[in-house]
Amino acid sequence: MTKTFGKLFLTNLAVTLIGFFILDMRVHIARAEYGVFILLGVGIALVLTVVVSKVFLRPIQQIEQAAQKITQGDFKSRLSILRQDELGDLASHLNQMSVDLQNKIAEIMRDKNELQAILSSMVEGVVVINKDERIVLLSAPVYEMFELRSRDVIGKSYWEVIRHEEINSLLKEAMVHRRSIEKEITIISPQERHFSVQVSAVLVNPDRLSGVVAVFHDITELKRLDRMRAEFVANVSHEFKTPLTTIKGFVETLQDGAILDKEKAKRFLDIIHKHTERLEYLVNDLLSLAAIESQESQLQLEPYDIGVLIDSVVSLFKKQIEDKSLQLNVTVARNIPKVRVDYHKIEQAFSNLLDNAIKFTPRGGTVTIHAQSEKGGVRIDFKDTGIGIEADHLPRLFERFYRVDKGRSRDMGGTGLGLAIVKHLIQAHQGKISVESQLEEGTTFSVFLPIASSIS
């Protein structure tokens, strides 16, 4: 800047000297000559003013305009002031500052977009709160978790947005005590959901709190699976305990002397044999279900005629049908395409469905099996005229050990696993199974199997 001020000083000095020169000339020249010199002096002053303006004032105005653009966020414009003085240096530094700011802001935006992409892809919900208890970040899953209708939540107090006393207490505790907290919470409305919440205080240094970060892990499915596991263990234990208790009781009775009474001994042994068979069926069903679910049992897929499969299954139940005087109707539509299945697995599934139809149809009733083509596959209906099933039971009918009438099912020799096995076998073939039922009218199980050409 010293050079610039020097030049300005010299310019002003020159103008002043010219002025003195003109005044001095007034004393020594005539009035006519005086007017000429006045005009000459004014012209020289105007030229010098234009030069000073062009050399010094215009670059300063350009620098001022560039600085205003930078403050407005425009970092693209550059100054073209090629001078070897302070103004040239200032313009060069301003250009470099503009480039550096543009690069820094671009880097910040990239980091912000990466963070947003990471948060958007996370299943967990994330809430970030500053030291003033206001929300600065809320990931997309949180809106769904707490059913937030408004997206305008940034800058609002967390307790205005998250209307859950237990969660707000956790956030407050982490902020006040400046520590991490982990807890499981349950949200009842509108539907029961379980979350594992981890809340951590963010400290710039031990004495300065920046804010709080809360991460919500949805563990609803884990809780459901854990509950199913507990129910499964309880059901298996109960299913084993009942026949084992009966077997033990009759064995002890035989040991106490009943074995000497041939008639009682035979009756007791028949009962023991019956419950032993029930245990065997239960174990076999459990092993079958475990093999299907773990996919240890590989399917041997081959094209088969659905009519041949149905006839094979029906032949296994002729005696039971005759014993109950049931009417069996089997209809297979013409030109049904072949299905690509594991013969023995589908035979097992169809056998379970026909066995259920026979068991729950009263004497003299009707059992119908109907097969027809459907878009992309074949539909097979197993329909009975039995007692029917209440609508409340239908959604859980394919669960393991679920029984509509527990006592009646056990009396008929059921293990409670048959329909669960059927469902898994059909799904293993990329098929579907559904059920419809009306009380006192009967039940229909519908199986859909894809045709051979549609299975990859």
C-alpha positions as CSV (number, residue, x, y, z in Angstrom):
1,M,0.0,0.0,0.0
2,T,3.0,2.4,0.5
3,K,3.6,2.5,-3.2
4,T,0.0,3.4,-3.9
5,F,-0.2,6.2,-1.3
6,G,3.1,7.5,-2.7
7,K,1.7,7.8,-6.2
8,L,-1.4,9.5,-4.9
9,F,0.7,12.0,-3.0
10,L,2.9,12.8,-6.0
11,T,-0.2,13.3,-8.2
12,N,-1.8,15.7,-5.8
13,L,1.5,17.6,-5.4
14,A,1.7,18.0,-9.2
15,V,-1.8,19.4,-9.3
16,T,-1.0,21.8,-6.5
17,L,2.3,23.0,-8.2
18,I,0.4,23.6,-11.4
19,G,-2.0,25.7,-9.5
20,F,0.8,27.8,-8.0
21,F,2.3,28.1,-11.4
22,I,-0.9,29.5,-12.8
23,L,-1.3,32.0,-10.0
24,D,2.3,33.2,-10.4
25,M,1.7,33.6,-14.1
26,R,-1.2,36.0,-13.4
27,V,1.2,38.6,-12.1
28,H,3.5,38.5,-15.2
29,I,1.2,38.1,-18.2
30,A,-1.7,39.9,-19.8
31,R,-5.3,39.2,-19.3
32,A,-5.7,37.4,-22.6
33,E,-2.7,35.2,-21.9
34,Y,-4.0,34.6,-18.4
35,G,-7.2,33.1,-19.8
36,V,-5.4,30.8,-22.1
37,F,-3.2,29.5,-19.2
38,I,-6.3,29.1,-17.0
39,L,-7.9,26.9,-19.7
40,L,-4.7,25.0,-20.1
41,G,-4.4,24.4,-16.4
42,V,-8.0,23.2,-16.1
43,G,-7.4,20.8,-19.1
44,I,-4.3,19.4,-17.4
45,A,-6.2,18.9,-14.1
46,L,-9.0,17.1,-15.9
47,V,-6.6,14.8,-17.7
48,L,-4.8,14.0,-14.4
49,T,-8.2,13.4,-12.7
50,V,-9.2,10.9,-15.4
51,V,-5.8,9.2,-15.2
52,V,-6.0,9.0,-11.4
53,S,-9.5,7.6,-11.6
54,K,-8.5,5.0,-14.2
55,V,-5.3,4.0,-12.5
56,F,-6.5,3.9,-8.8
57,L,-10.2,4.3,-8.3
58,R,-11.5,1.8,-10.9
59,P,-9.5,-1.2,-9.5
60,I,-10.7,-0.3,-6.0
61,Q,-14.3,-0.4,-7.2
62,Q,-13.7,-3.7,-8.9
63,I,-12.2,-5.1,-5.7
64,E,-15.2,-3.8,-3.8
65,Q,-17.7,-5.4,-6.2
66,A,-15.8,-8.8,-6.1
67,A,-15.9,-8.7,-2.3
68,Q,-19.7,-8.1,-2.4
69,K,-20.2,-11.1,-4.7
70,I,-18.1,-13.3,-2.3
71,T,-20.3,-12.3,0.6
72,Q,-23.4,-13.2,-1.5
73,G,-22.0,-16.7,-2.2
74,D,-20.7,-16.1,-5.7
75,F,-17.2,-17.5,-5.8
76,K,-16.9,-17.9,-9.6
77,S,-16.0,-14.4,-10.6
78,R,-12.3,-13.4,-10.8
79,L,-10.5,-10.1,-10.8
80,S,-8.3,-9.2,-13.8
81,I,-6.0,-6.5,-12.2
82,L,-2.5,-7.1,-13.5
83,R,-0.4,-4.7,-11.5
84,Q,2.8,-4.9,-9.6
85,D,1.7,-3.0,-6.6
86,E,-0.5,-3.3,-3.5
87,L,-3.7,-3.3,-5.5
88,G,-2.4,-6.1,-7.7
89,D,-1.4,-8.1,-4.6
90,L,-4.9,-7.5,-3.1
91,A,-6.7,-8.6,-6.2
92,S,-4.5,-11.8,-6.4
93,H,-5.2,-12.6,-2.7
94,L,-8.9,-12.0,-3.2
95,N,-8.9,-14.4,-6.2
96,Q,-7.1,-17.1,-4.2
97,M,-9.4,-16.7,-1.3
98,S,-12.4,-17.1,-3.6
99,V,-11.0,-20.3,-5.0
100,D,-10.2,-21.7,-1.5
101,L,-13.7,-20.8,-0.2
102,Q,-15.3,-22.5,-3.3
103,N,-13.3,-25.7,-2.7
104,K,-14.0,-25.7,1.0
105,I,-17.8,-25.3,0.5
106,A,-17.8,-28.0,-2.2
107,E,-16.0,-30.3,0.3
108,I,-18.5,-29.5,3.0
109,M,-21.4,-30.2,0.7
110,R,-19.9,-33.5,-0.4
111,D,-19.5,-34.5,3.3
112,K,-23.0,-33.4,4.0
113,N,-24.4,-35.4,1.1
114,E,-22.4,-38.5,2.1
115,L,-23.7,-38.2,5.7
116,Q,-27.3,-37.8,4.4
117,A,-26.9,-40.8,2.1
118,I,-25.6,-42.9,5.1
119,L,-28.4,-41.8,7.3
120,S,-31.0,-42.5,4.6
121,S,-29.7,-46.0,4.1
122,M,-29.7,-46.8,7.8
123,V,-32.5,-48.9,9.2
124,E,-31.9,-47.3,12.6
125,G,-33.4,-44.0,13.5
126,V,-31.0,-41.2,14.4
127,V,-31.8,-38.0,16.3
128,V,-29.2,-35.2,17.0
129,I,-29.9,-32.5,19.5
130,N,-27.8,-29.4,20.2
131,K,-26.9,-28.0,23.6
132,D,-30.0,-25.8,23.5
133,E,-32.2,-28.9,23.3
134,R,-33.2,-28.2,19.7
135,I,-33.2,-30.8,16.9
136,V,-30.5,-30.4,14.3
137,L,-30.8,-33.7,12.5
138,L,-33.6,-36.3,12.2
139,S,-33.1,-39.4,10.0
140,A,-35.9,-40.7,7.8
141,P,-36.8,-43.8,9.8
142,V,-37.6,-41.6,12.9
143,Y,-40.5,-40.0,11.0
144,E,-42.0,-43.5,10.5
145,M,-41.2,-44.8,14.0
146,F,-43.0,-41.9,15.7
147,E,-45.5,-41.2,12.9
148,L,-44.4,-37.6,12.5
149,R,-46.7,-35.9,10.0
150,S,-44.7,-32.7,9.7
151,R,-41.2,-32.6,8.2
152,D,-40.6,-29.2,9.6
153,V,-38.9,-30.3,12.8
154,I,-35.3,-28.9,12.5
155,G,-34.8,-26.2,15.0
156,K,-37.7,-27.2,17.2
157,S,-37.3,-28.4,20.8
158,Y,-37.1,-32.2,20.9
159,W,-39.9,-32.5,23.4
160,E,-42.2,-30.7,20.9
161,V,-41.5,-33.3,18.3
162,I,-41.0,-36.6,20.2
163,R,-44.1,-37.0,22.3
164,H,-42.9,-39.9,24.5
165,E,-42.1,-39.3,28.1
166,E,-39.7,-42.1,28.6
167,I,-37.6,-41.2,25.5
168,N,-37.5,-37.5,26.5
169,S,-36.4,-38.5,30.0
170,L,-33.5,-40.5,28.5
171,L,-32.5,-37.5,26.3
172,K,-32.6,-35.1,29.3
173,E,-30.7,-37.5,31.5
174,A,-27.9,-37.9,28.9
175,M,-27.7,-34.1,28.5
176,V,-27.7,-33.3,32.2
177,H,-25.3,-36.0,33.4
178,R,-23.2,-36.0,30.2
179,R,-23.0,-39.7,29.8
180,S,-24.2,-42.6,27.6
181,I,-27.4,-44.5,28.3
182,E,-28.9,-47.6,26.8
183,K,-32.4,-48.9,27.4
184,E,-35.2,-50.9,25.8
185,I,-38.5,-49.1,25.4
186,T,-42.0,-50.0,24.1
187,I,-44.3,-47.8,22.2
188,I,-47.9,-49.1,22.4
189,S,-49.8,-46.8,20.0
190,P,-50.8,-47.1,17.2
191,Q,-49.2,-50.6,17.3
192,E,-46.8,-52.2,19.8
193,R,-43.2,-51.7,18.8
194,H,-40.0,-52.3,20.7
195,F,-36.8,-50.2,20.5
196,S,-33.3,-50.5,21.9
197,V,-32.3,-46.8,22.4
198,Q,-28.7,-45.7,22.8
199,V,-28.3,-42.0,23.9
200,S,-24.8,-40.5,24.0
201,A,-23.7,-37.0,25.1
202,V,-21.3,-35.3,22.6
203,L,-18.6,-33.4,24.5
204,V,-16.2,-30.9,22.8
205,N,-14.1,-31.1,26.0
206,P,-14.9,-32.5,29.5
207,D,-16.5,-29.2,30.5
208,R,-18.4,-28.3,27.3
209,L,-21.4,-30.1,26.0
210,S,-22.1,-29.9,22.2
211,G,-25.3,-31.9,22.1
212,V,-26.8,-35.4,22.3
213,V,-27.1,-38.2,19.7
214,A,-29.8,-40.9,20.0
215,V,-29.9,-44.1,18.0
216,F,-33.1,-46.1,17.8
217,H,-32.8,-49.8,16.9
218,D,-36.2,-51.4,16.1
219,I,-36.1,-54.8,17.9
220,T,-39.8,-55.6,17.4
221,E,-39.1,-58.5,15.1
222,L,-36.4,-59.9,17.5
223,K,-38.9,-59.7,20.3
224,R,-41.5,-61.5,18.2
225,L,-39.0,-64.3,17.3
226,D,-38.0,-64.6,20.9
227,R,-41.6,-64.9,22.0
228,M,-42.2,-67.5,19.3
229,R,-39.1,-69.4,20.5
230,A,-40.3,-69.4,24.1
231,E,-43.8,-70.5,23.0
232,F,-42.2,-73.2,20.8
233,V,-40.2,-74.6,23.7
234,A,-43.2,-74.4,26.0
235,N,-45.4,-76.2,23.4
236,V,-42.8,-78.9,22.7
237,S,-42.3,-79.5,26.4
238,H,-46.1,-79.8,26.9
239,E,-46.5,-82.1,23.9
240,F,-43.8,-84.4,25.2
241,K,-44.9,-84.2,28.8
242,T,-48.5,-85.3,28.2
243,P,-47.7,-88.7,26.6
244,L,-44.6,-89.3,28.8
245,T,-46.7,-88.7,32.0
246,T,-49.3,-91.2,30.7
247,I,-46.7,-93.7,29.8
248,K,-45.0,-93.3,33.2
249,G,-48.2,-93.7,35.1
250,F,-49.2,-96.9,33.4
251,V,-45.7,-98.4,33.7
252,E,-45.8,-97.7,37.4
253,T,-49.2,-99.3,37.6
254,L,-47.9,-102.4,35.8
255,Q,-44.9,-102.5,38.1
256,D,-47.2,-102.4,41.1
257,G,-48.9,-105.7,40.1
258,A,-51.3,-104.9,37.3
259,I,-49.0,-106.8,35.0
260,L,-50.3,-110.0,36.6
261,D,-53.8,-109.2,35.3
262,K,-53.5,-110.1,31.6
263,E,-56.6,-108.2,30.6
264,K,-55.5,-105.0,32.3
265,A,-51.9,-105.5,31.3
266,K,-52.9,-105.7,27.6
267,R,-55.1,-102.6,27.9
268,F,-52.4,-100.6,29.6
269,L,-49.8,-101.7,27.1
270,D,-52.0,-100.7,24.2
271,I,-52.3,-97.2,25.8
272,I,-48.5,-97.1,26.2
273,H,-48.1,-98.1,22.6
274,K,-50.5,-95.4,21.4
275,H,-48.7,-92.7,23.3
276,T,-45.3,-94.0,22.1
277,E,-46.5,-93.7,18.5
278,R,-47.7,-90.2,19.3
279,L,-44.2,-89.3,20.5
280,E,-42.7,-90.9,17.4
281,Y,-45.0,-88.8,15.2
282,L,-44.1,-85.7,17.1
283,V,-40.3,-86.3,16.8
284,N,-40.6,-87.1,13.1
285,D,-42.6,-83.9,12.5
286,L,-40.1,-81.8,14.4
287,L,-37.3,-83.3,12.4
288,S,-39.1,-82.8,9.1
289,L,-39.9,-79.2,10.0
290,A,-36.3,-78.5,11.1
291,A,-34.9,-79.9,7.9
292,I,-37.3,-77.9,5.7
293,E,-36.6,-74.6,7.6
294,S,-32.9,-75.1,7.5
295,Q,-33.0,-76.1,3.9
296,E,-30.9,-79.2,4.7
297,S,-33.4,-81.3,2.7
298,Q,-32.7,-80.8,-1.0
299,L,-35.7,-81.0,-3.3
300,Q,-35.5,-83.5,-6.1
301,L,-37.6,-81.6,-8.7
302,E,-39.1,-83.5,-11.6
303,P,-42.1,-82.7,-13.9
304,Y,-45.2,-84.6,-12.7
305,D,-48.8,-84.9,-13.7
306,I,-50.9,-83.4,-10.9
307,G,-53.7,-86.0,-11.5
308,V,-51.2,-88.9,-10.8
309,L,-50.0,-87.2,-7.6
310,I,-53.6,-86.8,-6.3
311,D,-54.5,-90.4,-7.2
312,S,-51.4,-91.6,-5.3
313,V,-52.4,-89.7,-2.2
314,V,-56.0,-90.8,-2.3
315,S,-55.0,-94.4,-2.4
316,L,-53.3,-94.0,1.0
317,F,-56.6,-93.0,2.7
318,K,-59.1,-95.4,1.2
319,K,-59.6,-97.3,4.4
320,Q,-60.2,-94.1,6.5
321,I,-62.7,-92.8,3.9
322,E,-64.6,-96.1,3.9
323,D,-64.6,-96.3,7.7
324,K,-66.3,-92.9,8.0
325,S,-68.6,-93.5,5.1
326,L,-67.3,-90.4,3.4
327,Q,-68.0,-89.4,-0.2
328,L,-64.8,-88.5,-2.0
329,N,-65.0,-86.4,-5.2
330,V,-61.9,-85.9,-7.2
331,T,-61.9,-83.7,-10.4
332,V,-58.9,-82.8,-12.5
333,A,-59.5,-80.4,-15.3
334,R,-58.3,-81.3,-18.8
335,N,-55.0,-80.2,-20.3
336,I,-53.5,-79.2,-17.0
337,P,-49.7,-78.6,-17.4
338,K,-47.2,-80.6,-15.4
339,V,-45.8,-79.2,-12.2
340,R,-42.1,-79.5,-11.3
341,V,-42.0,-80.9,-7.8
342,D,-40.3,-83.2,-5.4
343,Y,-42.8,-86.1,-5.5
344,H,-42.4,-87.3,-1.9
345,K,-42.5,-83.8,-0.4
346,I,-45.7,-82.8,-2.3
347,E,-47.2,-86.2,-1.4
348,Q,-46.5,-85.5,2.2
349,A,-48.1,-82.1,2.0
350,F,-51.2,-83.4,0.2
351,S,-51.5,-86.3,2.6
352,N,-51.6,-83.9,5.6
353,L,-54.3,-81.8,3.9
354,L,-56.4,-84.8,3.0
355,D,-55.9,-86.3,6.5
356,N,-57.2,-83.1,8.1
357,A,-60.2,-83.1,5.8
358,I,-61.1,-86.7,6.7
359,K,-60.5,-86.2,10.4
360,F,-62.7,-83.1,10.7
361,T,-65.5,-84.2,8.4
362,P,-68.4,-86.0,10.2
363,R,-69.5,-89.4,9.2
364,G,-71.4,-89.4,5.9
365,G,-69.9,-86.0,4.9
366,T,-68.1,-85.1,1.6
367,V,-64.5,-84.4,0.8
368,T,-63.6,-82.8,-2.5
369,I,-60.3,-82.5,-4.3
370,H,-60.3,-80.2,-7.4
371,A,-57.4,-79.3,-9.6
372,Q,-57.4,-76.7,-12.4
373,S,-55.1,-74.4,-14.3
374,E,-54.4,-70.9,-13.1
375,K,-52.2,-68.2,-14.5
376,G,-48.7,-69.4,-14.2
377,G,-49.5,-72.6,-12.4
378,V,-52.0,-75.2,-11.1
379,R,-54.5,-74.7,-8.2
380,I,-55.5,-77.7,-6.1
381,D,-58.4,-77.3,-3.6
382,F,-59.0,-79.6,-0.7
383,K,-62.5,-79.0,0.5
384,D,-64.5,-80.7,3.3
385,T,-68.0,-80.4,4.8
386,G,-66.7,-80.4,8.3
387,I,-67.3,-78.2,11.4
388,G,-65.5,-75.2,9.9
389,I,-63.1,-72.8,11.6
390,E,-63.8,-69.4,13.1
391,A,-62.3,-66.4,11.2
392,D,-60.2,-65.4,14.2
393,H,-58.2,-68.6,14.0
394,L,-57.4,-68.5,10.3
395,P,-54.4,-66.1,10.4
396,R,-52.6,-68.4,12.9
397,L,-53.6,-71.7,11.4
398,F,-50.2,-72.4,9.9
399,E,-48.2,-71.7,13.1
400,R,-46.4,-74.5,14.8
401,F,-48.4,-76.2,17.5
402,Y,-51.4,-73.9,16.9
403,R,-54.7,-75.7,17.4
404,V,-58.2,-74.5,17.1
405,D,-59.5,-77.2,19.4
406,K,-56.6,-78.5,21.4
407,G,-58.4,-81.4,23.1
408,R,-60.1,-82.7,19.9
409,S,-56.9,-82.4,17.9
410,R,-54.9,-84.4,20.4
411,D,-57.6,-87.1,20.6
412,M,-57.4,-87.4,16.8
413,G,-53.6,-88.0,17.0
414,G,-52.5,-84.6,15.7
415,T,-49.2,-83.1,16.7
416,G,-50.0,-79.5,15.8
417,L,-47.2,-79.4,13.2
418,G,-49.0,-80.7,10.2
419,L,-50.1,-77.4,8.6
420,A,-46.8,-75.7,9.5
421,I,-45.0,-78.5,7.5
422,V,-47.4,-78.2,4.6
423,K,-46.8,-74.4,4.4
424,H,-43.1,-74.8,4.4
425,L,-43.2,-77.6,1.8
426,I,-45.4,-75.6,-0.5
427,Q,-43.2,-72.5,-0.1
428,A,-40.1,-74.5,-0.8
429,H,-41.6,-75.2,-4.3
430,Q,-42.2,-71.5,-4.8
431,G,-45.9,-72.1,-4.3
432,K,-48.6,-70.6,-2.0
433,I,-51.3,-71.9,0.3
434,S,-54.4,-70.2,1.6
435,V,-57.5,-71.2,3.6
436,E,-61.1,-70.3,3.7
437,S,-63.7,-71.5,6.1
438,Q,-67.3,-71.1,7.4
439,L,-68.6,-72.5,10.6
440,E,-70.8,-75.5,10.1
441,E,-70.2,-75.4,6.4
442,G,-66.6,-76.6,6.0
443,T,-63.1,-75.6,5.1
444,T,-61.1,-75.3,1.9
445,F,-57.3,-75.3,1.6
446,S,-56.1,-74.0,-1.7
447,V,-52.6,-74.8,-2.9
448,F,-50.9,-73.1,-5.9
449,L,-47.9,-74.7,-7.6
450,P,-46.1,-73.1,-10.5
451,I,-45.9,-75.0,-13.7
452,A,-42.7,-76.8,-14.7
453,S,-41.6,-74.1,-17.2
454,S,-42.0,-71.2,-14.8
455,I,-39.7,-72.6,-12.1
456,S,-36.1,-71.6,-12.5
